Amino acid sequence: MRAFDFSRAESVGNAAQHGNAETAFVAGGTTLLDLVKLDVMRPAAVVDINALPLKAVERLADGRLKIGALVTNTDLAHHPEVKRDYPLLSQALLAGASTQLRNMATTAGNLMQRTRCPYFRDVGSACNKRQPGSGCDARDGINRMHALLGGSADCIAVHPSDMCVALAAIGATLTLEGPSGEREVAFADFHRLPGDTPHLEHDLAADELITALTLDAPLAPAGSHYLKLRDRASYEFALASAAAQLKLDGERIIEARLALGGVATKPWRASEAEAALVGQPAVLASFERAAEIALRDAQPRAHNAFKVDLAKQAIVRALRDASRAAQRGTDQDDTDQDDTGQGRTDTQESQA
Ligand SMILES: Cc1cc2nc3c(=O)[nH]c(=O)nc-3n(C[C@H](O)[C@H](O)[C@H](O)COP(=O)(O)OP(=O)(O)OC[C@H]3O[C@@H](n4cnc5c(N)ncnc54)[C@H](O)[C@@H]3O)c2cc1C
């Protein structure tokens, strides 16, 4: 591990002053410190932002929920207003990582976490994201975990976050602060597609800090479900995941939100599939059609073609469970999530 300067920011302004291309902010450290040890990230300076007053969750007058950048994944998942109004987000958070990691991981750190592509994490491999222009060993390598959607000739690395999949379905706004003041960015525009610049992952300048995330007002009354399919039932990243919210009028779908994880290079809103659901009855055939549409543009590589069917199954089941919850008049499907995200979320059972 390389040596770096270390300091603690005392205010947001003070943190932003430190920000530059050679500096990294550290919050929970669960992504950053791993990557520094692997020599993938090489900051000359690390600024600890944990003393900043960014740990509040606040209901705004317009019904939105503002979440401080340093609220931990555990606190957010168990926050009473999140559990009541955004159970989809709570489920997605609890499906991620482990209890210990969630206790450390923060909201902004989760938004900013880097891909788990093994070629990105191995400095001996070619990776355009880690080293622009060096190539992409994943394209013709072991690409079982890689993206079906949103990839390019330069990068097919998956965006790994569960939380961000729920955010894509819910809708949110990020508050960023830098030396020239505060600005807001829609969550949908924050993460970038790789294109020919996969090293540019998001819309955040080096001297800016994420200070808050504000969730859109809840979609109500609606039913929702987050389903994560993975190689083992906990402490594992998604092979495919789906976040679904449905608003029904009787049997008919009047609003649909659908986002995918584990299969795309950024948190993936399936807008065309959503449009196809509206006006349709909440039945299996509608869900299967939406799944076909969502994966229509999938571009599998040698080892990840199985994820096309897996993602479709995730979509159908998430929509089915969201619709059951909507019909019962509870927002959340009450089937099987526990604090570890275990239950019926393993690949094996989903294929049964
Ligand atoms: C073994 C393991 C398993 C995991 N499994 C999952 C999983 O299943 N699902 C999932 O979604 N995630 C998973 N994660 C990832 C985990 O959720 C992230 O590591 C965590 O959310 C990052 O938050 P942090 O606060 O620790 O970020 P840090 O490591 O402190 O920072 C991460 C990045 O964000 C930047 N950053 C942090 N705060 C700010 C800010 N306020 N403004 C600007 N930049 C900032 C840092 O500079 C750094 O680049 C796993 C991680 C590990 C180690």
The ligand as an SDF file (V2000), in Angstrom:
LIG
                    3D

 53 58  0  0  0  0  0  0  0  0999 V2000
  -17.2440   -7.7120    0.8970 C   0  0  0  0  0  0  0  0  0  0  0  0
  -18.1730   -6.6470    0.4000 C   0  0  0  0  0  0  0  0  0  0  0  0
  -19.4350   -7.0100   -0.0450 C   0  0  0  0  0  0  0  0  0  0  0  0
  -20.3190   -6.0230   -0.5040 C   0  0  0  0  0  0  0  0  0  0  0  0
  -21.5510   -6.3860   -0.9750 N   0  0  0  0  0  0  0  0  0  0  0  0
  -22.3850   -5.4390   -1.4640 C   0  0  0  0  0  0  0  0  0  0  0  0
  -23.6630   -5.7840   -2.0000 C   0  0  0  0  0  0  0  0  0  0  0  0
  -24.0570   -6.9550   -2.0130 O   0  0  0  0  0  0  0  0  0  0  0  0
  -24.4450   -4.7940   -2.4750 N   0  0  0  0  0  0  0  0  0  0  0  0
  -24.0480   -3.4810   -2.4710 C   0  0  0  0  0  0  0  0  0  0  0  0
  -24.7900   -2.6320   -2.9200 O   0  0  0  0  0  0  0  0  0  0  0  0
  -22.8310   -3.1380   -1.9890 N   0  0  0  0  0  0  0  0  0  0  0  0
  -22.0170   -4.0740   -1.4990 C   0  0  0  0  0  0  0  0  0  0  0  0
  -20.7900   -3.7070   -1.0240 N   0  0  0  0  0  0  0  0  0  0  0  0
  -20.3330   -2.3380   -1.2070 C   0  0  0  0  0  0  0  0  0  0  0  0
  -20.6910   -1.4280   -0.0580 C   0  0  0  0  0  0  0  0  0  0  0  0
  -22.0830   -1.1700   -0.0970 O   0  0  0  0  0  0  0  0  0  0  0  0
  -19.9000   -0.1470   -0.3060 C   0  0  0  0  0  0  0  0  0  0  0  0
  -18.5350   -0.4540   -0.0760 O   0  0  0  0  0  0  0  0  0  0  0  0
  -20.3300    0.9780    0.6010 C   0  0  0  0  0  0  0  0  0  0  0  0
  -21.6600    1.3370    0.3750 O   0  0  0  0  0  0  0  0  0  0  0  0
  -19.4320    2.1880    0.3960 C   0  0  0  0  0  0  0  0  0  0  0  0
  -19.7400    3.1460    1.3940 O   0  0  0  0  0  0  0  0  0  0  0  0
  -18.5630    3.7470    2.3010 P   0  0  0  0  0  0  0  0  0  0  0  0
  -19.1830    4.7980    3.1240 O   0  0  0  0  0  0  0  0  0  0  0  0
  -17.8310    2.6710    3.0290 O   0  0  0  0  0  0  0  0  0  0  0  0
  -17.6600    4.3900    1.1690 O   0  0  0  0  0  0  0  0  0  0  0  0
  -16.0730    4.7080    1.1840 P   0  0  0  0  0  0  0  0  0  0  0  0
  -15.2990    3.4590    0.9830 O   0  0  0  0  0  0  0  0  0  0  0  0
  -15.7050    5.5690    2.3310 O   0  0  0  0  0  0  0  0  0  0  0  0
  -16.0190    5.5950   -0.1450 O   0  0  0  0  0  0  0  0  0  0  0  0
  -16.3460    5.0450   -1.3960 C   0  0  0  0  0  0  0  0  0  0  0  0
  -16.1310    6.1070   -2.4570 C   0  0  0  0  0  0  0  0  0  0  0  0
  -17.0470    7.1570   -2.2650 O   0  0  0  0  0  0  0  0  0  0  0  0
  -16.3760    8.3950   -2.1040 C   0  0  0  0  0  0  0  0  0  0  0  0
  -17.1890    9.1680   -1.1680 N   0  0  0  0  0  0  0  0  0  0  0  0
  -17.6170    8.7660    0.0500 C   0  0  0  0  0  0  0  0  0  0  0  0
  -18.3930    9.7040    0.5940 N   0  0  0  0  0  0  0  0  0  0  0  0
  -18.4530   10.7280   -0.2950 C   0  0  0  0  0  0  0  0  0  0  0  0
  -19.1240   11.9860   -0.3250 C   0  0  0  0  0  0  0  0  0  0  0  0
  -19.9000   12.4030    0.6760 N   0  0  0  0  0  0  0  0  0  0  0  0
  -18.9730   12.7760   -1.4270 N   0  0  0  0  0  0  0  0  0  0  0  0
  -18.1960   12.3660   -2.4490 C   0  0  0  0  0  0  0  0  0  0  0  0
  -17.5400   11.1900   -2.4780 N   0  0  0  0  0  0  0  0  0  0  0  0
  -17.6820   10.3750   -1.4190 C   0  0  0  0  0  0  0  0  0  0  0  0
  -14.9980    8.0210   -1.6220 C   0  0  0  0  0  0  0  0  0  0  0  0
  -14.0330    9.0120   -1.9310 O   0  0  0  0  0  0  0  0  0  0  0  0
  -14.7520    6.7290   -2.3780 C   0  0  0  0  0  0  0  0  0  0  0  0
  -14.3130    6.9920   -3.6920 O   0  0  0  0  0  0  0  0  0  0  0  0
  -19.9080   -4.6650   -0.5170 C   0  0  0  0  0  0  0  0  0  0  0  0
  -18.6420   -4.3090   -0.0360 C   0  0  0  0  0  0  0  0  0  0  0  0
  -17.7810   -5.2780    0.4150 C   0  0  0  0  0  0  0  0  0  0  0  0
  -16.4310   -4.8640    0.9130 C   0  0  0  0  0  0  0  0  0  0  0  0
  1  2  1  0
  2  3  1  0
  2 52  2  0
  3  4  2  0
  4  5  1  0
  4 50  1  0
  5  6  2  0
  6  7  1  0
  6 13  1  0
  7  8  2  0
  7  9  1  0
  9 10  1  0
 10 11  2  0
 10 12  1  0
 12 13  2  0
 13 14  1  0
 14 15  1  0
 14 50  1  0
 15 16  1  0
 16 17  1  0
 16 18  1  0
 18 19  1  0
 18 20  1  0
 20 21  1  0
 20 22  1  0
 22 23  1  0
 23 24  1  0
 24 25  2  0
 24 26  1  0
 24 27  1  0
 27 28  1  0
 28 29  2  0
 28 30  1  0
 28 31  1  0
 31 32  1  0
 32 33  1  0
 33 34  1  0
 33 48  1  0
 34 35  1  0
 35 36  1  0
 35 46  1  0
 36 37  1  0
 36 45  1  0
 37 38  2  0
 38 39  1  0
 39 40  1  0
 39 45  2  0
 40 41  1  0
 40 42  2  0
 42 43  1  0
 43 44  2  0
 44 45  1  0
 46 47  1  0
 46 48  1  0
 48 49  1  0
 50 51  2  0
 51 52  1  0
 52 53  1  0
M  END
$$$$
